[in-house]
Amino acid sequence: MSLISLLLENAVSSLLAFLLSLFFLYYFFSTKKSSGYRFPPGPTPLPLIGNLHLMDLSRPQITLTKLGEQYGGLFTIYLGLQKYVVLAGYEVVKDALVNHPDQFADRGHIPVFYKIMKDNGLVMSSGEKWKQLRRFTVSILRDFGMGKKTIEDRIIEEVGFFINVFKSKMGQPFNAANTITMAVSNIICSVVFGHRFDYDDKTFLHLINLNEEVMKFSGSPHTMLYHSFPFLEFIPGDHHKVFEGITKFYDFVRGLRGEYESKLNPDNVRSYIEAFFLKQQKESDSSKTTGISYFCEEDFLAMIINLFSAGTDTTSNTIQWGLLLMMKYPQIQEKVQEEIWRVIGSDKSPVSEDRKNMPYTNAVLHEIQRFGNIAPMGLQHQTSMDTHFRGYFLPKGTQIIPLLTSVLYDKTQWEKPDEFYPPHFLDAEGRFMKRDAFMPFSAGRRVCAGENLAKMELFIFFITLLQKFRFSPPPGVTDKDLDLTPCFGITSSPVPYELCAEPY
């Protein structure tokens, strides 16, 4: 979607945007650069709109990747009144996030999330608060078995419920997206809330729907326009749907406090919520002396939605991509199934340890993540200090876009970047081969805290599905008809599709 077509949808909003933007024209083009700062080059911005006229607002990652190839992987772009430095390509992204982790560790200003969350929770915080929240969260997840047998047992148990839904369809076409999403979400729910939900639970369905709306509309073209002109918040648009979704989720979480506090037992902590409450109590005593607390009520609300959303959306989208790609490439599906049956058999539940004996399947899973490109724009960073980087001098607070699409599709790193090609992760002898440019979870200080959990979920869910079923398009649809174009959103999901799961 282009800027022109977006503005033409609402002529009144366009006129208001233009008139109000005039007040910011002088500021935008006449603010003097601080002495000594030097930004990388980029396309010449136009008055008011900056470089928005160049952007495909439905898939901005495509435009930015092309600009990265033109400007050598490091460039400045103006999206409306907002200035960003874009990191594009494996070498530049790695150099910034891995080789200069402290300088690029802060979270950028994301207006659609900042409106409600401010700088609270793991996603939106920076500095010492972020370090404290991340350290606590990783510790609690580890205590609840992330990467250990206990969480693996929970995944295997959930897969049992999940598989029964597929069996009940008896090979008839159906859209599996909601079932996949609920099954994956139940893993993080068992940690955060201390229990799983039935798939027809109204509360659970409400939370899933809220999350889907927030993730969809936070990456829409209308919301991107709001990010470019945040002072136009009052104009109708998708950003209001994001505000509403987050607010409703907050209201739900607030309602849980009394229930969990009444059952709180320091000797038997059963959920992340209970662990957070205990931490709050300790911090409350400490803050009386220091005057500082990193575990306030606002952090609690933000943390629950952070964990629920991150633990639900990305892995479920990856599995959806996986099944679509197996239908698109049935010969690859057959090779995966041959390896599964040879290594695991047809009845035994897969476990994480099986991965090391399944190089081809492991390669396919990695290629699904690369090709699916679940977080195409990454999440915005900002420099935490004045930073010298690759011959440029960026002031503290510079907004940074780590363009993960440009890494996962980097032509210098991948033999066939635009194709689904599992040999990307196999050596000449057919052994699994790690690739440094494989960064679906980002890299550096802000790498996904739940990476190990996501890998375990993806492996067990995907392997069990292909162990038990053959996946094919509905009657009358061929593999050539299947559309691999992603939907817009802050994360990348396939266009809705139906499948047939034929039991073995």
PyMOL commands that set and color helices and strands:
alter all, ss='L'
color gray80, all
select helices_A, chain A and resi 3-8+11-30+52-54+60-71+90-99+111-117+121-124+127-143+149-168+177-192+202-217+221-228+230-232+238-254+257-262+272-290+297-328+330-343+352-357+359-372+404-408+422-425+444-446+451-468+479-481
alter helices_A, ss='H'
color red, helices_A
select strands_A, chain A and resi 74-79+82-88+106-107+381-382+387-389+392-394+399-403+469-472+486-487+493-494+500-503
alter strands_A, ss='S'
color yellow, strands_A
deselect
rebuild
show_as cartoon
